[in-house]
């Protein structure tokens, strides 16, 4: 995963420690905002229902660039269930 991060393919949500307590950001909002800012694809099985109505940019990214996935045995299936056969 570190190699993917170095290649800027994978991004970790930021976090930090304050007085020994870990403080994390709203990771869903961070993911969707990053996708908006970079025209990126969101690879997640989260539907982001709480963020769809937050702003038009979020709605567009979630509706048009959300790639859901599934594991079948040892195989990763990306967007399989979106195919119309």
NUKOL-751328 format. One record per atom (N, C-alpha, C, O): residue number from 1; chain; x, y, z; residue in three letters; atom name. Coordinates in steps of 0.05 Angstrom, whole numbers, m for minus. Layout:
<nodes>
<node k="NUM" c="A" u="X" v="Y" w="Z" r="ALA" a="CA"/>
...
</nodes>
This chain:
<nodes>
<node k="1" c="A" u="16" v="m24" w="0" r="UNK" a="N"/>
<node k="1" c="A" u="0" v="0" w="0" r="UNK" a="CA"/>
<node k="1" c="A" u="17" v="25" w="0" r="UNK" a="C"/>
<node k="1" c="A" u="10" v="46" w="m11" r="UNK" a="O"/>
<node k="2" c="A" u="40" v="23" w="12" r="UNK" a="N"/>
<node k="2" c="A" u="58" v="47" w="13" r="UNK" a="CA"/>
<node k="2" c="A" u="68" v="54" w="m15" r="UNK" a="C"/>
<node k="2" c="A" u="71" v="77" w="m22" r="UNK" a="O"/>
<node k="3" c="A" u="73" v="33" w="m31" r="UNK" a="N"/>
<node k="3" c="A" u="81" v="38" w="m59" r="UNK" a="CA"/>
<node k="3" c="A" u="59" v="52" w="m75" r="UNK" a="C"/>
<node k="3" c="A" u="65" v="70" w="m90" r="UNK" a="O"/>
<node k="4" c="A" u="34" v="44" w="m71" r="UNK" a="N"/>
<node k="4" c="A" u="12" v="57" w="m84" r="UNK" a="CA"/>
<node k="4" c="A" u="9" v="86" w="m75" r="UNK" a="C"/>
<node k="4" c="A" u="2" v="103" w="m90" r="UNK" a="O"/>
<node k="5" c="A" u="15" v="91" w="m49" r="UNK" a="N"/>
<node k="5" c="A" u="14" v="118" w="m39" r="UNK" a="CA"/>
<node k="5" c="A" u="36" v="135" w="m52" r="UNK" a="C"/>
<node k="5" c="A" u="31" v="158" w="m59" r="UNK" a="O"/>
<node k="6" c="A" u="59" v="124" w="m54" r="UNK" a="N"/>
<node k="6" c="A" u="82" v="139" w="m67" r="UNK" a="CA"/>
<node k="6" c="A" u="76" v="145" w="m96" r="UNK" a="C"/>
<node k="6" c="A" u="84" v="166" w="m106" r="UNK" a="O"/>
<node k="7" c="A" u="61" v="128" w="m110" r="UNK" a="N"/>
<node k="7" c="A" u="53" v="132" w="m138" r="UNK" a="CA"/>
<node k="7" c="A" u="28" v="150" w="m140" r="UNK" a="C"/>
<node k="7" c="A" u="19" v="156" w="m162" r="UNK" a="O"/>
<node k="8" c="A" u="18" v="159" w="m117" r="UNK" a="N"/>
<node k="8" c="A" u="m6" v="176" w="m116" r="UNK" a="CA"/>
<node k="8" c="A" u="m31" v="162" w="m128" r="UNK" a="C"/>
<node k="8" c="A" u="m49" v="175" w="m139" r="UNK" a="O"/>
<node k="9" c="A" u="m32" v="136" w="m125" r="UNK" a="N"/>
<node k="9" c="A" u="m55" v="120" w="m133" r="UNK" a="CA"/>
<node k="9" c="A" u="m73" v="116" w="m109" r="UNK" a="C"/>
<node k="9" c="A" u="m98" v="114" w="m113" r="UNK" a="O"/>
<node k="10" c="A" u="m62" v="114" w="m86" r="UNK" a="N"/>
<node k="10" c="A" u="m77" v="109" w="m61" r="UNK" a="CA"/>
<node k="10" c="A" u="m72" v="133" w="m42" r="UNK" a="C"/>
<node k="10" c="A" u="m49" v="143" w="m40" r="UNK" a="O"/>
<node k="11" c="A" u="m93" v="142" w="m29" r="UNK" a="N"/>
<node k="11" c="A" u="m91" v="164" w="m10" r="UNK" a="CA"/>
<node k="11" c="A" u="m103" v="155" w="16" r="UNK" a="C"/>
<node k="11" c="A" u="m125" v="144" w="17" r="UNK" a="O"/>
<node k="12" c="A" u="m89" v="160" w="38" r="UNK" a="N"/>
<node k="12" c="A" u="m99" v="155" w="64" r="UNK" a="CA"/>
<node k="12" c="A" u="m112" v="180" w="76" r="UNK" a="C"/>
<node k="12" c="A" u="m103" v="202" w="71" r="UNK" a="O"/>
<node k="13" c="A" u="m134" v="176" w="90" r="UNK" a="N"/>
<node k="13" c="A" u="m146" v="199" w="103" r="UNK" a="CA"/>
<node k="13" c="A" u="m128" v="208" w="126" r="UNK" a="C"/>
<node k="13" c="A" u="m116" v="192" w="140" r="UNK" a="O"/>
<node k="14" c="A" u="m127" v="234" w="131" r="UNK" a="N"/>
<node k="14" c="A" u="m109" v="244" w="152" r="UNK" a="CA"/>
<node k="14" c="A" u="m119" v="239" w="180" r="UNK" a="C"/>
<node k="14" c="A" u="m143" v="237" w="185" r="UNK" a="O"/>
<node k="15" c="A" u="m101" v="236" w="198" r="UNK" a="N"/>
<node k="15" c="A" u="m107" v="233" w="226" r="UNK" a="CA"/>
<node k="15" c="A" u="m83" v="243" w="242" r="UNK" a="C"/>
<node k="15" c="A" u="m61" v="246" w="231" r="UNK" a="O"/>
<node k="16" c="A" u="m87" v="249" w="268" r="UNK" a="N"/>
<node k="16" c="A" u="m65" v="258" w="284" r="UNK" a="CA"/>
<node k="16" c="A" u="m72" v="252" w="313" r="UNK" a="C"/>
<node k="16" c="A" u="m95" v="245" w="320" r="UNK" a="O"/>
<node k="17" c="A" u="m52" v="253" w="330" r="UNK" a="N"/>
<node k="17" c="A" u="m56" v="249" w="359" r="UNK" a="CA"/>
<node k="17" c="A" u="m53" v="275" w="374" r="UNK" a="C"/>
<node k="17" c="A" u="m34" v="290" w="369" r="UNK" a="O"/>
<node k="18" c="A" u="m72" v="280" w="391" r="UNK" a="N"/>
<node k="18" c="A" u="m71" v="304" w="409" r="UNK" a="CA"/>
<node k="18" c="A" u="m74" v="293" w="437" r="UNK" a="C"/>
<node k="18" c="A" u="m94" v="281" w="445" r="UNK" a="O"/>
<node k="19" c="A" u="m53" v="298" w="454" r="UNK" a="N"/>
<node k="19" c="A" u="m53" v="289" w="482" r="UNK" a="CA"/>
<node k="19" c="A" u="m58" v="259" w="484" r="UNK" a="C"/>
<node k="19" c="A" u="m73" v="250" w="501" r="UNK" a="O"/>
<node k="20" c="A" u="m47" v="244" w="465" r="UNK" a="N"/>
<node k="20" c="A" u="m50" v="215" w="465" r="UNK" a="CA"/>
<node k="20" c="A" u="m75" v="204" w="453" r="UNK" a="C"/>
<node k="20" c="A" u="m79" v="180" w="452" r="UNK" a="O"/>
<node k="21" c="A" u="m93" v="222" w="445" r="UNK" a="N"/>
<node k="21" c="A" u="m119" v="213" w="433" r="UNK" a="CA"/>
<node k="21" c="A" u="m118" v="217" w="403" r="UNK" a="C"/>
<node k="21" c="A" u="m111" v="239" w="394" r="UNK" a="O"/>
<node k="22" c="A" u="m126" v="197" w="388" r="UNK" a="N"/>
<node k="22" c="A" u="m126" v="199" w="359" r="UNK" a="CA"/>
<node k="22" c="A" u="m150" v="214" w="349" r="UNK" a="C"/>
<node k="22" c="A" u="m173" v="208" w="357" r="UNK" a="O"/>
<node k="23" c="A" u="m145" v="234" w="333" r="UNK" a="N"/>
<node k="23" c="A" u="m166" v="251" w="321" r="UNK" a="CA"/>
<node k="23" c="A" u="m167" v="245" w="291" r="UNK" a="C"/>
<node k="23" c="A" u="m147" v="247" w="277" r="UNK" a="O"/>
<node k="24" c="A" u="m190" v="237" w="281" r="UNK" a="N"/>
<node k="24" c="A" u="m193" v="230" w="253" r="UNK" a="CA"/>
<node k="24" c="A" u="m213" v="249" w="240" r="UNK" a="C"/>
<node k="24" c="A" u="m231" v="260" w="253" r="UNK" a="O"/>
<node k="25" c="A" u="m210" v="252" w="214" r="UNK" a="N"/>
<node k="25" c="A" u="m228" v="269" w="199" r="UNK" a="CA"/>
<node k="25" c="A" u="m253" v="253" w="192" r="UNK" a="C"/>
<node k="25" c="A" u="m254" v="229" w="196" r="UNK" a="O"/>
<node k="26" c="A" u="m273" v="267" w="181" r="UNK" a="N"/>
<node k="26" c="A" u="m297" v="253" w="170" r="UNK" a="CA"/>
<node k="26" c="A" u="m288" v="240" w="144" r="UNK" a="C"/>
<node k="26" c="A" u="m287" v="253" w="123" r="UNK" a="O"/>
<node k="27" c="A" u="m280" v="214" w="146" r="UNK" a="N"/>
<node k="27" c="A" u="m267" v="201" w="123" r="UNK" a="CA"/>
<node k="27" c="A" u="m285" v="200" w="98" r="UNK" a="C"/>
<node k="27" c="A" u="m274" v="203" w="76" r="UNK" a="O"/>
<node k="28" c="A" u="m311" v="197" w="101" r="UNK" a="N"/>
<node k="28" c="A" u="m328" v="196" w="77" r="UNK" a="CA"/>
<node k="28" c="A" u="m328" v="223" w="62" r="UNK" a="C"/>
<node k="28" c="A" u="m325" v="224" w="38" r="UNK" a="O"/>
<node k="29" c="A" u="m330" v="244" w="77" r="UNK" a="N"/>
<node k="29" c="A" u="m329" v="271" w="65" r="UNK" a="CA"/>
<node k="29" c="A" u="m302" v="276" w="52" r="UNK" a="C"/>
<node k="29" c="A" u="m300" v="287" w="30" r="UNK" a="O"/>
<node k="30" c="A" u="m280" v="267" w="65" r="UNK" a="N"/>
<node k="30" c="A" u="m253" v="270" w="54" r="UNK" a="CA"/>
<node k="30" c="A" u="m251" v="255" w="28" r="UNK" a="C"/>
<node k="30" c="A" u="m240" v="266" w="8" r="UNK" a="O"/>
<node k="31" c="A" u="m261" v="231" w="27" r="UNK" a="N"/>
<node k="31" c="A" u="m259" v="214" w="2" r="UNK" a="CA"/>
<node k="31" c="A" u="m274" v="227" w="m21" r="UNK" a="C"/>
<node k="31" c="A" u="m264" v="230" w="m43" r="UNK" a="O"/>
<node k="32" c="A" u="m299" v="236" w="m16" r="UNK" a="N"/>
<node k="32" c="A" u="m315" v="247" w="m37" r="UNK" a="CA"/>
<node k="32" c="A" u="m303" v="274" w="m46" r="UNK" a="C"/>
<node k="32" c="A" u="m303" v="280" w="m70" r="UNK" a="O"/>
<node k="33" c="A" u="m294" v="290" w="m27" r="UNK" a="N"/>
<node k="33" c="A" u="m282" v="316" w="m34" r="UNK" a="CA"/>
<node k="33" c="A" u="m257" v="312" w="m51" r="UNK" a="C"/>
<node k="33" c="A" u="m252" v="327" w="m70" r="UNK" a="O"/>
<node k="34" c="A" u="m241" v="293" w="m44" r="UNK" a="N"/>
<node k="34" c="A" u="m217" v="287" w="m60" r="UNK" a="CA"/>
<node k="34" c="A" u="m224" v="278" w="m88" r="UNK" a="C"/>
<node k="34" c="A" u="m211" v="286" w="m107" r="UNK" a="O"/>
<node k="35" c="A" u="m245" v="262" w="m91" r="UNK" a="N"/>
<node k="35" c="A" u="m254" v="253" w="m117" r="UNK" a="CA"/>
<node k="35" c="A" u="m264" v="277" w="m133" r="UNK" a="C"/>
<node k="35" c="A" u="m258" v="279" w="m157" r="UNK" a="O"/>
<node k="36" c="A" u="m278" v="296" w="m120" r="UNK" a="N"/>
<node k="36" c="A" u="m287" v="320" w="m134" r="UNK" a="CA"/>
<node k="36" c="A" u="m263" v="337" w="m143" r="UNK" a="C"/>
<node k="36" c="A" u="m262" v="345" w="m166" r="UNK" a="O"/>
<node k="37" c="A" u="m244" v="341" w="m125" r="UNK" a="N"/>
<node k="37" c="A" u="m221" v="358" w="m131" r="UNK" a="CA"/>
<node k="37" c="A" u="m203" v="347" w="m152" r="UNK" a="C"/>
<node k="37" c="A" u="m190" v="362" w="m167" r="UNK" a="O"/>
<node k="38" c="A" u="m201" v="320" w="m155" r="UNK" a="N"/>
<node k="38" c="A" u="m182" v="308" w="m173" r="UNK" a="CA"/>
<node k="38" c="A" u="m195" v="293" w="m196" r="UNK" a="C"/>
<node k="38" c="A" u="m181" v="280" w="m212" r="UNK" a="O"/>
<node k="39" c="A" u="m221" v="296" w="m199" r="UNK" a="N"/>
<node k="39" c="A" u="m236" v="280" w="m219" r="UNK" a="CA"/>
<node k="39" c="A" u="m230" v="250" w="m215" r="UNK" a="C"/>
<node k="39" c="A" u="m229" v="235" w="m235" r="UNK" a="O"/>
<node k="40" c="A" u="m227" v="242" w="m190" r="UNK" a="N"/>
<node k="40" c="A" u="m221" v="214" w="m184" r="UNK" a="CA"/>
<node k="40" c="A" u="m245" v="196" w="m183" r="UNK" a="C"/>
<node k="40" c="A" u="m268" v="205" w="m182" r="UNK" a="O"/>
<node k="41" c="A" u="m240" v="170" w="m181" r="UNK" a="N"/>
<node k="41" c="A" u="m260" v="150" w="m178" r="UNK" a="CA"/>
<node k="41" c="A" u="m261" v="141" w="m149" r="UNK" a="C"/>
<node k="41" c="A" u="m240" v="138" w="m137" r="UNK" a="O"/>
<node k="42" c="A" u="m284" v="138" w="m138" r="UNK" a="N"/>
<node k="42" c="A" u="m288" v="128" w="m111" r="UNK" a="CA"/>
<node k="42" c="A" u="m292" v="98" w="m112" r="UNK" a="C"/>
<node k="42" c="A" u="m312" v="89" w="m122" r="UNK" a="O"/>
<node k="43" c="A" u="m273" v="83" w="m101" r="UNK" a="N"/>
<node k="43" c="A" u="m276" v="54" w="m100" r="UNK" a="CA"/>
<node k="43" c="A" u="m285" v="47" w="m72" r="UNK" a="C"/>
<node k="43" c="A" u="m270" v="47" w="m53" r="UNK" a="O"/>
<node k="44" c="A" u="m311" v="41" w="m70" r="UNK" a="N"/>
<node k="44" c="A" u="m323" v="36" w="m44" r="UNK" a="CA"/>
<node k="44" c="A" u="m350" v="23" w="m47" r="UNK" a="C"/>
<node k="44" c="A" u="m363" v="26" w="m68" r="UNK" a="O"/>
<node k="45" c="A" u="m359" v="8" w="m27" r="UNK" a="N"/>
<node k="45" c="A" u="m386" v="m3" w="m27" r="UNK" a="CA"/>
<node k="45" c="A" u="m404" v="15" w="m10" r="UNK" a="C"/>
<node k="45" c="A" u="m428" v="8" w="m6" r="UNK" a="O"/>
<node k="46" c="A" u="m394" v="37" w="0" r="UNK" a="N"/>
<node k="46" c="A" u="m410" v="56" w="14" r="UNK" a="CA"/>
<node k="46" c="A" u="m427" v="72" w="m6" r="UNK" a="C"/>
<node k="46" c="A" u="m417" v="79" w="m28" r="UNK" a="O"/>
<node k="47" c="A" u="m452" v="77" w="0" r="UNK" a="N"/>
<node k="47" c="A" u="m469" v="92" w="m19" r="UNK" a="CA"/>
<node k="47" c="A" u="m468" v="122" w="m13" r="UNK" a="C"/>
<node k="47" c="A" u="m479" v="137" w="m29" r="UNK" a="O"/>
<node k="48" c="A" u="m456" v="130" w="9" r="UNK" a="N"/>
<node k="48" c="A" u="m453" v="159" w="15" r="UNK" a="CA"/>
<node k="48" c="A" u="m480" v="173" w="15" r="UNK" a="C"/>
<node k="48" c="A" u="m482" v="196" w="7" r="UNK" a="O"/>
<node k="49" c="A" u="m501" v="160" w="25" r="UNK" a="N"/>
<node k="49" c="A" u="m528" v="173" w="25" r="UNK" a="CA"/>
<node k="49" c="A" u="m528" v="199" w="40" r="UNK" a="C"/>
<node k="49" c="A" u="m543" v="218" w="33" r="UNK" a="O"/>
<node k="50" c="A" u="m513" v="201" w="62" r="UNK" a="N"/>
<node k="50" c="A" u="m512" v="225" w="78" r="UNK" a="CA"/>
<node k="50" c="A" u="m499" v="248" w="64" r="UNK" a="C"/>
<node k="50" c="A" u="m503" v="271" w="71" r="UNK" a="O"/>
<node k="51" c="A" u="m483" v="243" w="43" r="UNK" a="N"/>
<node k="51" c="A" u="m468" v="264" w="29" r="UNK" a="CA"/>
<node k="51" c="A" u="m480" v="272" w="2" r="UNK" a="C"/>
<node k="51" c="A" u="m473" v="293" w="m9" r="UNK" a="O"/>
<node k="52" c="A" u="m497" v="255" w="m9" r="UNK" a="N"/>
<node k="52" c="A" u="m509" v="260" w="m35" r="UNK" a="CA"/>
<node k="52" c="A" u="m523" v="287" w="m36" r="UNK" a="C"/>
<node k="52" c="A" u="m521" v="301" w="m56" r="UNK" a="O"/>
<node k="53" c="A" u="m537" v="294" w="m15" r="UNK" a="N"/>
<node k="53" c="A" u="m552" v="319" w="m15" r="UNK" a="CA"/>
<node k="53" c="A" u="m536" v="343" w="m4" r="UNK" a="C"/>
<node k="53" c="A" u="m546" v="365" w="m2" r="UNK" a="O"/>
<node k="54" c="A" u="m511" v="338" w="3" r="UNK" a="N"/>
<node k="54" c="A" u="m495" v="360" w="15" r="UNK" a="CA"/>
<node k="54" c="A" u="m488" v="382" w="m5" r="UNK" a="C"/>
<node k="54" c="A" u="m489" v="406" w="1" r="UNK" a="O"/>
<node k="55" c="A" u="m481" v="374" w="m29" r="UNK" a="N"/>
<node k="55" c="A" u="m476" v="394" w="m50" r="UNK" a="CA"/>
<node k="55" c="A" u="m477" v="380" w="m77" r="UNK" a="C"/>
<node k="55" c="A" u="m474" v="356" w="m79" r="UNK" a="O"/>
<node k="56" c="A" u="m481" v="395" w="m98" r="UNK" a="N"/>
<node k="56" c="A" u="m484" v="385" w="m125" r="UNK" a="CA"/>
<node k="56" c="A" u="m458" v="370" w="m134" r="UNK" a="C"/>
<node k="56" c="A" u="m460" v="350" w="m148" r="UNK" a="O"/>
<node k="57" c="A" u="m435" v="380" w="m127" r="UNK" a="N"/>
<node k="57" c="A" u="m410" v="368" w="m135" r="UNK" a="CA"/>
<node k="57" c="A" u="m407" v="340" w="m123" r="UNK" a="C"/>
<node k="57" c="A" u="m399" v="321" w="m136" r="UNK" a="O"/>
<node k="58" c="A" u="m415" v="337" w="m98" r="UNK" a="N"/>
<node k="58" c="A" u="m415" v="311" w="m84" r="UNK" a="CA"/>
<node k="58" c="A" u="m434" v="292" w="m98" r="UNK" a="C"/>
<node k="58" c="A" u="m427" v="269" w="m103" r="UNK" a="O"/>
<node k="59" c="A" u="m458" v="302" w="m103" r="UNK" a="N"/>
<node k="59" c="A" u="m479" v="285" w="m116" r="UNK" a="CA"/>
<node k="59" c="A" u="m468" v="274" w="m143" r="UNK" a="C"/>
<node k="59" c="A" u="m471" v="250" w="m149" r="UNK" a="O"/>
<node k="60" c="A" u="m456" v="292" w="m159" r="UNK" a="N"/>
<node k="60" c="A" u="m446" v="283" w="m185" r="UNK" a="CA"/>
<node k="60" c="A" u="m424" v="262" w="m183" r="UNK" a="C"/>
<node k="60" c="A" u="m424" v="242" w="m197" r="UNK" a="O"/>
<node k="61" c="A" u="m405" v="267" w="m164" r="UNK" a="N"/>
<node k="61" c="A" u="m383" v="248" w="m161" r="UNK" a="CA"/>
<node k="61" c="A" u="m394" v="221" w="m151" r="UNK" a="C"/>
<node k="61" c="A" u="m385" v="200" w="m161" r="UNK" a="O"/>
<node k="62" c="A" u="m413" v="221" w="m132" r="UNK" a="N"/>
<node k="62" c="A" u="m423" v="196" w="m122" r="UNK" a="CA"/>
<node k="62" c="A" u="m440" v="182" w="m143" r="UNK" a="C"/>
<node k="62" c="A" u="m438" v="157" w="m145" r="UNK" a="O"/>
<node k="63" c="A" u="m456" v="196" w="m158" r="UNK" a="N"/>
<node k="63" c="A" u="m473" v="183" w="m178" r="UNK" a="CA"/>
<node k="63" c="A" u="m458" v="174" w="m202" r="UNK" a="C"/>
<node k="63" c="A" u="m465" v="154" w="m215" r="UNK" a="O"/>
<node k="64" c="A" u="m437" v="188" w="m210" r="UNK" a="N"/>
<node k="64" c="A" u="m423" v="182" w="m235" r="UNK" a="CA"/>
<node k="64" c="A" u="m396" v="168" w="m232" r="UNK" a="C"/>
<node k="64" c="A" u="m386" v="156" w="m251" r="UNK" a="O"/>
<node k="65" c="A" u="m384" v="170" w="m208" r="UNK" a="N"/>
<node k="65" c="A" u="m356" v="159" w="m205" r="UNK" a="CA"/>
<node k="65" c="A" u="m353" v="142" w="m181" r="UNK" a="C"/>
<node k="65" c="A" u="m331" v="140" w="m170" r="UNK" a="O"/>
<node k="66" c="A" u="m374" v="129" w="m172" r="UNK" a="N"/>
<node k="66" c="A" u="m372" v="110" w="m150" r="UNK" a="CA"/>
<node k="66" c="A" u="m370" v="82" w="m162" r="UNK" a="C"/>
<node k="66" c="A" u="m388" v="73" w="m176" r="UNK" a="O"/>
<node k="67" c="A" u="m348" v="69" w="m157" r="UNK" a="N"/>
<node k="67" c="A" u="m343" v="42" w="m167" r="UNK" a="CA"/>
<node k="67" c="A" u="m344" v="22" w="m144" r="UNK" a="C"/>
<node k="67" c="A" u="m327" v="21" w="m127" r="UNK" a="O"/>
<node k="68" c="A" u="m366" v="7" w="m144" r="UNK" a="N"/>
<node k="68" c="A" u="m369" v="m13" w="m123" r="UNK" a="CA"/>
<node k="68" c="A" u="m355" v="m39" w="m131" r="UNK" a="C"/>
<node k="68" c="A" u="m349" v="m43" w="m154" r="UNK" a="O"/>
<node k="69" c="A" u="m349" v="m56" w="m111" r="UNK" a="N"/>
<node k="69" c="A" u="m334" v="m80" w="m117" r="UNK" a="CA"/>
<node k="69" c="A" u="m344" v="m103" w="m101" r="UNK" a="C"/>
<node k="69" c="A" u="m360" v="m101" w="m82" r="UNK" a="O"/>
<node k="70" c="A" u="m335" v="m127" w="m109" r="UNK" a="N"/>
<node k="70" c="A" u="m342" v="m151" w="m95" r="UNK" a="CA"/>
<node k="70" c="A" u="m319" v="m171" w="m98" r="UNK" a="C"/>
<node k="70" c="A" u="m304" v="m170" w="m118" r="UNK" a="O"/>
<node k="71" c="A" u="m316" v="m188" w="m79" r="UNK" a="N"/>
<node k="71" c="A" u="m296" v="m210" w="m81" r="UNK" a="CA"/>
<node k="71" c="A" u="m311" v="m236" w="m86" r="UNK" a="C"/>
<node k="71" c="A" u="m329" v="m243" w="m72" r="UNK" a="O"/>
<node k="72" c="A" u="m303" v="m250" w="m107" r="UNK" a="N"/>
<node k="72" c="A" u="m314" v="m276" w="m114" r="UNK" a="CA"/>
<node k="72" c="A" u="m291" v="m296" w="m113" r="UNK" a="C"/>
<node k="72" c="A" u="m273" v="m295" w="m130" r="UNK" a="O"/>
<node k="73" c="A" u="m292" v="m313" w="m93" r="UNK" a="N"/>
<node k="73" c="A" u="m269" v="m331" w="m87" r="UNK" a="CA"/>
<node k="73" c="A" u="m244" v="m314" w="m84" r="UNK" a="C"/>
<node k="73" c="A" u="m244" v="m298" w="m65" r="UNK" a="O"/>
<node k="74" c="A" u="m224" v="m317" w="m100" r="UNK" a="N"/>
<node k="74" c="A" u="m200" v="m301" w="m98" r="UNK" a="CA"/>
<node k="74" c="A" u="m199" v="m279" w="m119" r="UNK" a="C"/>
<node k="74" c="A" u="m178" v="m267" w="m123" r="UNK" a="O"/>
<node k="75" c="A" u="m222" v="m272" w="m131" r="UNK" a="N"/>
<node k="75" c="A" u="m222" v="m253" w="m152" r="UNK" a="CA"/>
<node k="75" c="A" u="m236" v="m227" w="m144" r="UNK" a="C"/>
<node k="75" c="A" u="m257" v="m228" w="m131" r="UNK" a="O"/>
<node k="76" c="A" u="m225" v="m205" w="m151" r="UNK" a="N"/>
<node k="76" c="A" u="m237" v="m179" w="m146" r="UNK" a="CA"/>
<node k="76" c="A" u="m254" v="m171" w="m170" r="UNK" a="C"/>
<node k="76" c="A" u="m244" v="m170" w="m193" r="UNK" a="O"/>
<node k="77" c="A" u="m280" v="m167" w="m166" r="UNK" a="N"/>
<node k="77" c="A" u="m298" v="m158" w="m187" r="UNK" a="CA"/>
<node k="77" c="A" u="m304" v="m129" w="m183" r="UNK" a="C"/>
<node k="77" c="A" u="m315" v="m121" w="m162" r="UNK" a="O"/>
<node k="78" c="A" u="m298" v="m112" w="m202" r="UNK" a="N"/>
<node k="78" c="A" u="m303" v="m84" w="m200" r="UNK" a="CA"/>
<node k="78" c="A" u="m328" v="m77" w="m217" r="UNK" a="C"/>
<node k="78" c="A" u="m328" v="m81" w="m242" r="UNK" a="O"/>
<node k="79" c="A" u="m348" v="m66" w="m205" r="UNK" a="N"/>
<node k="79" c="A" u="m371" v="m57" w="m220" r="UNK" a="CA"/>
<node k="79" c="A" u="m386" v="m78" w="m234" r="UNK" a="C"/>
<node k="79" c="A" u="m402" v="m72" w="m252" r="UNK" a="O"/>
<node k="80" c="A" u="m382" v="m103" w="m227" r="UNK" a="N"/>
<node k="80" c="A" u="m395" v="m126" w="m241" r="UNK" a="CA"/>
<node k="80" c="A" u="m425" v="m123" w="m242" r="UNK" a="C"/>
<node k="80" c="A" u="m437" v="m128" w="m263" r="UNK" a="O"/>
<node k="81" c="A" u="m437" v="m115" w="m220" r="UNK" a="N"/>
<node k="81" c="A" u="m466" v="m114" w="m218" r="UNK" a="CA"/>
<node k="81" c="A" u="m478" v="m90" w="m233" r="UNK" a="C"/>
<node k="81" c="A" u="m502" v="m88" w="m233" r="UNK" a="O"/>
<node k="82" c="A" u="m461" v="m73" w="m244" r="UNK" a="N"/>
<node k="82" c="A" u="m471" v="m50" w="m260" r="UNK" a="CA"/>
<node k="82" c="A" u="m475" v="m57" w="m289" r="UNK" a="C"/>
<node k="82" c="A" u="m487" v="m42" w="m304" r="UNK" a="O"/>
<node k="83" c="A" u="m464" v="m80" w="m297" r="UNK" a="N"/>
<node k="83" c="A" u="m466" v="m88" w="m325" r="UNK" a="CA"/>
<node k="83" c="A" u="m494" v="m95" w="m333" r="UNK" a="C"/>
<node k="83" c="A" u="m508" v="m108" w="m318" r="UNK" a="O"/>
<node k="84" c="A" u="m502" v="m87" w="m357" r="UNK" a="N"/>
<node k="84" c="A" u="m528" v="m95" w="m368" r="UNK" a="CA"/>
<node k="84" c="A" u="m523" v="m115" w="m390" r="UNK" a="C"/>
<node k="84" c="A" u="m510" v="m108" w="m410" r="UNK" a="O"/>
<node k="85" c="A" u="m532" v="m139" w="m385" r="UNK" a="N"/>
<node k="85" c="A" u="m526" v="m161" w="m405" r="UNK" a="CA"/>
<node k="85" c="A" u="m550" v="m166" w="m422" r="UNK" a="C"/>
<node k="85" c="A" u="m548" v="m184" w="m440" r="UNK" a="O"/>
</nodes>
